[in-house]
Amino acid sequence: MSPAASKSTIRVVVASFIAGAAVMLFVGLAPVALESGLAIREAWAATVEAEAPLVEPLDVAAINAQLAQVEQSMEDSRVATDAAIERLDRLSGR
């Protein structure tokens, strides 16, 4: 990163921090934030224990059954509309 871009990035971060602090003072949230509402140490020390797997295993049989049902539905729709599509093709000159 060039020195100019680095300075620009630092200025944006500092300005953002100052703006956030000013808004908290204006709204009245600064005392809450200072009293540990935004305690970073506590956030770092917190551990999360997952009791269930994050990604549930897939039920392949159910997925295949659903795909078969959809394919059958598409085939039924195709059969029901074949005559109309052929007529449209004839009328359009295809």
ABEGO torsion letter per residue (X at the ends): XBAAAAAAAAAAAAAAAAAAAAAAAAAGAAAAAAAGAABAAAAAABBBBBABBABBBBBAAAAAAAAAAAAAAAAAAAAAAAAAAAAAAAAAGX
